[in-house]
Amino acid sequence: MERGRKMKKTSKKLVGCLLSFATAATLLSGCGGGSSTPASTESGKETSAVKEENASSEVAKSELSGTITMCTHSSGAEGLRAVLDEYKKTHPDVDIDFTIYENVTEFETMMTSWISSNSLPDMYLSQTSTVQQQYAAEGYLMPLTGTGIEDHLAEGDTSLVTYDGKLYAFPMATNMSVTMCNNTALKELGIELTVDNYPKSMGEFLELMQKCRDAGVEYPYGLAGADLSSCTAWPFQYMYQVLYGDDPNWYADVLSGKKDWSDPEFVAMFDAYNKIREYVSPDSLGKNMDGLYADFISGNTLFLSQVATTIKNIKALDPECDIILLPSSFTEDPADQTLISSFDDGISITANAKNPDLCLDFLNYVTSPEGSTIYANTTGVVSTVVGCEAEIDPSYSIVYEVLQKGTLPNSPILSRQWIAGFKELLKSGCQNWLAGEDPQSVADTIAEEHKRLMDADPEWVSNFLETYEWK
């Protein structure tokens, strides 16, 4: 198989990709596989025995052979192919048959079909979410706890990759939601951001944008109003830092009827958004992401709210673009600022994988310092593996220092908790607000539509509240 292209080594090496994450509570032919029917109690014991034997025995590596069926997104496949190339040096008779999905909706549709036909792949890599917990609860996944693989994981929020106290997916990436800055353009304005002087509150961020306006950049904050993800990137960051900062049980409170999306706490978000909109170009409502990227690269826009991996899209258009990533700064008090990050891209082994020994051994290598370094260098992710020595893009210099030193508490990316369809509803609501709809009217509509989603899937609501860990 063709080896994935590794990232250009233009950045410093991080020895142990996440030295400290203690404060952190980011598509081809169909996959064949073993039966997806949940294993019985007896077979579960046998699986546990196999795992224990695999973890403790000194089976010669060359004795492991076969083809692993795996479902993943395209970037994951690229990284895993690169890892497989190295793994095959000691396991020449091992291969992987990939099925690639384009987005989360397609993945979940595939999983539903495979579960119905008892044909789950041996392994898969997917976005961490409550959906994965449901797969674990229904018996479709092999627990990784007790295999030794879990010891490779840095400290962090494992709430979306565990069920009933057991790890069911190993997250390969730390996803961050950040403020992206055109560092070249800022320096030309005489502004140099460092870990000591970056904005640490909403007021400080507004002051920075006013300073840029005074220096000649009229609309320093970028927004693509025609793109649902762009127009809600900032609101989501505000919600993680402010809404959940005041009430970490916000969504559970909404589901249990204690709070509502039409309440003043949520409506207040639009008042804060208005302060940001002052620095957004009037033509942004009809702008798409290509137009936003062009504005950012040219320096007509200096700041974006996005997930950190968006830098790959921008650098694909302009490899020389100097970008710096900052922790979001949308709280009123600097003391309340957080770093928004979560574990992501979890690799799971299905309960009835054809060759569990091989799957466990390959995953053990993928999550080793050597394997994770290959994976991270190929995909550009922020690794979660203890001892990873991947090359780090200098754009991450400030957020990495904040992360490693534990300077800020963590706010998880909580949209992964929401009921299916609600994230899209929030996006369209924010887009309607940008187009001129009254904030309370937008919030009332969101609350009403959310109740319809709850009524349509009461089982999901019940499962969420039963497994939720109240803060």
MARVEXTI-245123 format. One record per residue: residue in three letters; z, y, x of N, C-alpha, C in turn. Coordinates in steps of 0.2 Angstrom, whole numbers, plus 5000, padded with zeros to 4 digits. Layout:
N
AlaZYXZYXZYX/...
! end
This chain:
471
Met500049945004500050005000500050065004/Glu499750115002499750175005500350215006/Arg500550235012501250265013501250335011/Gly501750355007501850425005501850475011/Arg501550535009501550585014502250615015/Lys502450615022503150645023503050725023/Met503650755021503650825022503650855029/Lys503350915029503250945036503950965038/Lys504050945045504750955048504851025050/Thr504951075045505051145047505751165046/Ser506151115045506851145043507351105047/Lys507951125047508551095051508751035048/Lys509050985052509250925050509950925047/Leu510050895041510750895038511050825039/Val511550825044511850755045512350745040/Gly512150695035512550675030512350725024/Cys511850715020511550765016512050795012/Leu512650765010513150795006513750785009/Leu514050825013514650805017515250815012/Ser515150865007515650875002515350894996/Phe515450844991515250864984515850854979/Ala516450864982517050854978517150894972/Thr516850954972516850994966516350984961/Ala515850944962515350924957515550874952/Ala515850894946516250844941516250774943/Thr509050864942508650864944508450824944/Leu501350334929501450344928500850284929/Leu500350194929499750144931499750084926/Ser499850034928499749974924500449954921/Gly500449914916501149904913501549854917/Cys502249864917502649824921502749764917/Gly502749704921502949644918503749634920/Gly504049584918504749574920505049524916/Gly505749514917506049464914506249484907/Ser506549444903506749454896507249514896/Ser507149564891507549614891508149604886/Thr508149544883508749534879509349534883/Pro509849574880510549574884510749504886/Ala511049504892511349444894511949424891/Ser512049354890512649334887513249334891/Thr513849324889514449334893514449284899/Glu514149224897514149174903513649194908/Ser513049214906512549234911512749294914/Gly513149344911513449394915513849374920/Lys514249324919514649304925514249274930/Glu513749234929513249214934512949264938/Thr512749324934512449374938512949414942/Ser513649414940514149444945514249404951/Ala514249334950514249294955513749294960/Val513149304958512549314962512549374966/Lys512849434963512849494966513449494972/Glu513949454970514549454975514249414981/Glu513849354980513649314985513149354989/Asn512749394986512249434989512549484994/Ala513049514991513449574995513749545001/Ser514049485001514449455006514149405011/Ser513549375009513249325013512749355018/Glu512649315023512149335028511549305028/Val511249305022510549275021510049305025/Ala509649265028509149295033508649335028/Lys508549405031508049445027507449415026/Ser507149375030506449355029506449305023/Glu507049275021507049225016506849265009/Leu506949325009506849365002506149385002/Ser505849364996505149374995505049384988/Gly504449414986504249424979504049494978/Thr503849504972503549564969504049594964/Ile504349654966504749694961504349734956/Thr504449724950504149774945504549834944/Met504249894945504649954944504350004941/Cys504650044937504450104933504750164936/Thr504350214937504550274940504050334939/His504250394941503750454941503450454947/Ser502850494948502450494953502750504960/Ser503250554960503550574966504050514968/Gly504350484964504750424965504350374968/Ala503750364966503350304968503150324975/Glu502950384977502750404983503350394988/Gly503950414986504550404991504650324992/Leu504650284986504850214987504350174991/Arg503650194990503150164994503350175002/Ala503550235003503650255010504250215013/Val504750205009505350165010505150085011/Leu504750065006504449995006504049985013/Asp503750025015503350015022503849995027/Glu504350035028504850015033505249945031/Tyr505349935025505749875023505349815024/Lys504649825024504249765025504149745032/Lys504449785036504449765043504949705044/Thr505449695040505849635040505849595034/His505449615029505349585023504549585022/Pro504149545026503449555025503149525018/Asp503549485015503249455009503549485003/Val503749555003504049584997503549644996/Asp503349654989502949704987503249734981/Ile502949794978503249824972502549844968/Asp502649824962502149844957502349894953/Phe502049954954502350014950501950034944/Thr502350054939502150084933502350154933/Ile501850204933502050274933502050314927/Tyr502550344925502650384919502550464921/Glu502250504916502150574917502750614915/Asn503150594910503750634908504250594905/Val504850624904505350584901505250554894/Thr504850584890504650564883504250494884/Glu503750494889503350444890503750384892/Phe504250394897504650344900505050314894/Glu505350354890505850324885505450284879/Thr504750304878504350264874504150204877/Met504050204883503850134887504450094886/Met505050114888505650074887505750044880/Thr505650084875505750054868505250004867/Ser504650004870504149954869504349894873/Trp504549904879504749844883505349804880/Ile505849844878506449814875506249774869/Ser505749804865505549764859505149704861/Ser504849704866504449644868504749604873/Asn505349614875505749574880505349574887/Ser505149634889504749634895504949694899/Leu505549704900505749764904505549744912/Pro505449804915505349794922505949774926/Asp505849754932506449734936506949794938/Met506649844939506949914941506649974938/Tyr506950024938506650084936507050144939/Leu506650204940506950264942506850314936/Ser507350354934507250394929507750454929/Gln507650504925508050564924508750534922/Thr509350554924509950534922510050574915/Ser510350534910510450564904510850514900/Thr511050534894511450494890511050434887/Val510450434888509950374886510150324890/Gln510250334897510350284901511050244900/Gln511550284898512150254896512050204890/Gln511650224885511450184879511150114882/Tyr510750124886510450054889510950014892/Ala511450044896511950004899512449974893/Ala512550014888513049994883512749934879/Glu512049934879511749884875511549824879/Gly511749824885511749764890511049754893/Tyr510649804894510049804897510049814904/Leu510549834907510649854914511149814918/Met511049804924511449764929511949814932/Pro512649804931513149854934513049844942/Leu513049904945513049904952513749904956/Thr514249924952514949924954515149854957/Gly515449844963515549784966515049754970/Thr514449784971513949764975513949794982/Gly514349844983514449884989513949944989/Ile513449944985512949994985513250064983/Glu513750054978514050114976514450154981/Asp514650124987514950154992514450204996/His513850194995513350244998513350314995/Leu513650314989513550374985514050434987/Ala513850494988514250544990514650564983/Glu515250604984515650614979515250664974/Gly515350654968514950704963515050674956/Asp514750714951514850694944514450634942/Thr514750584941514350514939514350504932/Ser514550554928514650534921514050514917/Leu513450534919512850504916512550444919/Val512850414924512650354927513150304927/Thr513650314923514150264922514250244915/Tyr514550184914514750174907515350124907/Asp515850134904516450094904516650084911/Gly516650134915516950134921516550094927/Lys515950074925515450044930514850084931/Leu514650084937513950124939513350084937/Tyr512950114934512350074932511650104934/Ala511750154938511150184941511350224947/Phe510950214953511150254959510650314959/Pro510950374958510650444958510350454965/Met509650464966509350474972509350554974/Ala509450594969509350664971509950704967/Thr510050764970510550814967510050874965/Asn510050884958509650934955510050994955/Met509751054957510151114956509751164952/Ser510051204948509751254944509951324947/Val509451364950509651414954509251484952/Thr509351534956508951594956508551594962/Met507851594961507351594967507151664969/Cys507151674975507051744978506451744983/Asn505951784982505451794987505751834993/Asn505951794998506351825004505851865008/Thr505251855009504851895012504751965009/Ala504651975003504652034999505252075000/Leu505852034999506452064999506652105006/Lys506452065011506552095018506152155019/Glu505552155016505052215017505352275013/Leu505852265008506152315005506852335009/Gly506952295014507552315018508152275015/Ile508052225011508552185008508652115011/Glu509152095014509252035017509851995014/Leu509751945010510251905007510551855011/Thr511151845012511551795016512051765011/Val512451715014512951685010513551725009/Asp513551785013514151825012513951885007/Asn513351905006513151955002512751944995/Tyr512551884994512151864988512551884982/Pro512251904976512651924970513051864967/Lys513651884965514151834963514351844956/Ser514051894952514151904945513551934942/Met513551944936513051974932512952044934/Gly513452074935513452144937513152154944/Glu513352114948513052114955512252104955/Phe512052054951511352034951510952094948/Leu511252124942510852184940510852244945/Glu511352254949511352304954510852284959/Leu510752224961510252204966509552214963/Met509452204956508752214953508652284953/Gln509152324951509052404951508852424958/Lys509152394963509052414970508252404972/Cys508052344969507352324971506852374967/Arg507052394961506652444957506652514960/Asp507252534963507252594966506752594973/Ala506752534975506352524981505552514980/Gly505352514973504652514972504452454968/Val504852404967504652344962504952354955/Glu504452374951504652404944505052344940/Tyr504752284940504952224936505052164941/Pro505652164944505852114949505952044946/Tyr506152044940506351974937505751944934/Gly505551884935504951854933505051804927/Leu504651804922504651764916503951744914/Ala503851684912503251664909503451654901/Gly503351694897503551694890503151644886/Ala502551624889502151574885502351504887/Asp502751494892503051434894503751424892/Leu503851374888504551364885505051354890/Ser504851314896505351304901505551364904/Ser505051414906505251474909505651514905/Cys505551524899505851574895506551554893/Thr506751494894507451464893507751444899/Ala507451454905507851434911508451474912/Trp508351544911508951584912509451574907/Pro509251564900509851554895510151484897/Phe509851434899510151374901510651384906/Gln510451424911510951434917511551474914/Tyr511451524910511951564907512451514903/Met512151474899512551424895513051384899/Tyr512751354905513151304909513651344912/Gln513551404914514051444918514551484913/Val514351504908514751554903514951514897/Leu514551484893514751454887515151394888/Tyr514951344893515351294895515851304899/Gly515851364903516351384907516951404903/Asp516851434897517451454893517651394889/Asp517151344887517351284884516951224886/Pro517251194891516851134894516751074889/Asn517051084883516851034878516451064872/Trp516051114874515651144869515251104865/Tyr514851064868514351024864514750964860/Ala515250934862515650894859515950924853/Asp516250984854516551024848515951044843/Val515351054845514851064840514751004836/Leu514650944839514550884836515050864831/Ser515650874833516250854829516450914824/Gly516050964823516151014818516551064819/Lys516851074825517351124827517051184829/Lys516451184831516051244833515351234830/Asp514951294831514251294828513851334833/Trp513151324833512751364837512651434834/Ser512851444828512751514826513351554827/Asp513851524831514551564832514351614837/Pro514851664837514751724841514651714849/Glu514951654851514951644858514251624860/Phe513851594856513151584858512751644857/Val512851674851512451734850512551784855/Ala513051794858513251844864512751824870/Met512451764870512051754876511451804876/Phe511151814870510551854869510751934871/Asp511351954870511552014873511452024880/Ala511751964884511651964891510951954893/Tyr510551924889509851914891509451974891/Asn509652014886509352084885509452124892/Lys510052114895510152154901509652134907/Ile509452074907508952044911508252064909/Arg508152064903507452084900507252154902/Glu507752194904507552264906507152264912/Tyr507252214916506852204923506252154922/Val506052144916505552094915504852134913/Ser504352114916503652154914503552144907/Pro503352194903503152194896502652144895/Asp502152124899501652084898501852004899/Ser502451994900502751924902502751884896/Leu502651904889502751864884502151814883/Gly501551834885500951794885500851764892/Lys501251764897501051744903501251664904/Asn500851634907500951564909501251554916/Met501451494918501751484924501251494930/Asp500651484929500151504935500151584936/Gly500251614931500251694931500951714935/Leu501451674933502151694935502151674943/Tyr501851614945501851604952501451654956/Ala500951674953500451724957500851784958/Asp501251814952501651874953502151864958/Phe502451804959503051794963502751794971/Ile502251754972501951754978501751814981/Ser501451864976501151924978501751974979/Gly502351964977502952004978502952054972/Asn502552044967502652094961503252064957/Thr503452004958504051984955504451954961/Leu505151964961505551944966506051884965/Phe506251884958506751834956506451784950/Leu506651724951506551674945507151634944/Ser507251614938507751564936507451494935/Gln507551444939507251384939507651334942/Val507451264941507751214945507451224953/Ala507851204957507651214964507051174966/Thr506851124963506251084965505651124964/Thr505651184960505051224958504751254965/Ile505151254970504851284976504251244979/Lys504251174977503651134979503051154976/Asn503051184969502451204966502251274969/Ile502751314971502551374974502251364981/Lys502551324985502351314992501651274992/Ala501551244986500851204986500251264986/Leu500451314982499951374982499951414988/Asp500551424991500651464997501151435002/Pro500951395006501451355011501851405015/Glu501551465016501951515020502451555016/Cys502451545010502951585006503651575008/Asp504051625010504751615012505151625006/Ile505451575004505951574998506651564999/Ile507051594996507851584997508151564990/Leu508551514990508851494984509551514983/Leu509751544978510451574977510751534971/Pro511451534971511851504966511751554960/Ser511651534954511551584948512151624948/Ser512051684945512651734945512651774938/Phe512851734933512851764926513451774923/Thr514051754927514651774924514851844925/Glu515351864921515551934922516051944928/Asp516451894929516951894934516651854940/Pro516651884946516351834952516851774953/Ala517451784951517851724952517651664947/Asp517251674942517051624938516351594939/Gln516051624945515451594947515451524949/Thr514951484947514851414949514251394952/Leu514151334955513551314957513251264952/Ile512751274949512451224944512051164947/Ser512351114947512051054950512250984947/Ser511850934947511950874944511550814948/Phe511850754948511550704951510950684946/Asp510350664949509750654945509350594948/Asp508850574945508350524948508750454949/Gly509050424944509450364945509050304945/Ile509150254950508750194951509250144947/Ser508950104943509350054939508949984940/Ile509349924940509149864940509249834933/Thr508749804930508849784923509249714923/Ala509549694918510049644918509749574919/Asn509049564917508749504918508149514923/Ala508249544928507749554933507549484936/Lys506949474937506749404939507049384946/Asn507149424950507449414957508049464959/Pro508649454956509149504957509349514964/Asp509349454968509549464975509049514979/Leu508349504977507849544980507949614978/Cys508049624972508149694969508749734972/Leu509349694973509949724976509849734983/Asp509549694987509449704994508949764995/Phe508449774991507949824992508349894990/Leu508749894985509149954983509649964988/Asn509949914991510449924996510049965002/Tyr509449945004509049985009508850055007/Val508650055001508450124999509050174999/Thr509650154998510250194998510550195004/Ser510350165009510650165016510450235019/Pro510750255025510550315028509850315030/Glu509650255033508950255035508450255029/Gly508550215024508050215018508050285015/Ser508650315014508750375010508450435014/Thr508450425021508150485025507350475024/Ile507050415024506350415022506150435016/Tyr506550415011506450445004506550515003/Ala507050545006507150615005506650655009/Asn506450635015505850665018505250665015/Thr505150615011504450605008504450645001/Thr504950644998504950674991505250744991/Gly505650764996505950834997506550844992/Val506850784990507450794986508050804990/Val508550834987509250844990509550774989/Ser509650734995509950664994510650664992/Thr510850614989511550604987511850544992/Val511550524997511750465001512150495007/Val512750465008513150475013512850455020/Gly512750495025512450485031511750495031/Cys511450515026510750535026510550595031/Glu510050585034509850635040509150665038/Ala509050685032508350705030508250785033/Glu507650795033507450865035507550915029/Ile507950965030508051015024507651075024/Asp507351085019506951155018507451215019/Pro507251255024507651315025507851355019/Ser507451345013507551385007508251375004/Tyr508451315006509151285003509751315007/Ser509651355012510151365017510751395014/Ile510751445009511351475006511651425001/Val511251384997511551344992511851284995/Tyr511551265001511851205005512551225008/Glu512551285011513251305014513751305008/Val513551335003514051334997514251264995/Leu513751224994513851154992514351114997/Gln514151125003514551085008515251105009/Lys515351175009516051205010516451205004/Gly516151184998516451184992516651254990/Thr516251304991516451374990516551384982/Leu516051354979516051364971516151304968/Pro516551304962516551244958515851224955/Asn515851164952515151144950515151154942/Ser514551174940514351164933513851114932/Pro513951064929513351014928512851034923/Ile512251004924511651024920511750984914/Leu512051014909512250984903511750974897/Ser511150994898510650984893510450914893/Arg510650874898510550794897510950764892/Gln511450804890511950774885511650784878/Trp511150824877511050844870510550794866/Ile510650794860510250754856509550764856/Ala509150704856508350714857508050764852/Gly507650804855507350854851507650924851/Phe508350924853508650994853508551034858/Lys508351014864508151054870507551094868/Glu507051064865506451094863506551144858/Leu507051134853507251184848507551244851/Leu507951234856508251294859507751334863/Lys507251294866506751334869506351374865/Ser506151344859505651384854506051444851/Gly506751434850507151484848507151544852/Cys507251534859507251584864506651624864/Gln506051584864505451614864505351654858/Asn505551634852505551684846505951744847/Trp506551734850506951794852506551844856/Leu506251814861505851864866505251894862/Ala505051864857504451894853504751944848/Gly505351954847505652004843506151984837/Glu506251914836506651894831507451914833/Asp507751924827508451944828508851894831/Pro509351904835509751854839510151804834/Gln510451844829510851804824510351754820/Ser509751784818509351744814509051684818/Val508951694825508751634829509351584830/Ala509951604831510551564831510651524825/Asp510551554819510651524813510151464812/Thr509451484814508951434813509151374818/Ile509351384824509551334829510051294826/Ala510551324823511151284821510951234815/Glu510451264810510251224805509851164807/Glu509351184812508951124814509351074818/His509851094821510251044825510651004820/Lys510851024815511150984810510750934807/Arg510050954806509550904804509450844809/Leu509450864815509450814820510050764820/Met510650794819511250754818511150704812/Asp510950734807510950694800510450644801/Ala509850654805509350604806509550544810/Asp510050554815510250504819511050504820/Pro511350484815512150484815512350434820/Glu512050384821512250334826512350364833/Trp511850404835511850444841512450484842/Val512550524836513150564836513850524837/Ser513850474833514450434834514550404841/Asn514050374844514050344850514250404856/Phe513950464855514150514860514950524859/Leu515150534853515850554853516350504855/Glu516150434854516550384855516650374863/Thr516050394867516050384874516250444878/Tyr516250504874516350564878517050574881/Glu517050594887517750604890517950684889/Trp518450694885518650764884518950794890/Lys518750854891518950894897519650934895/
! end
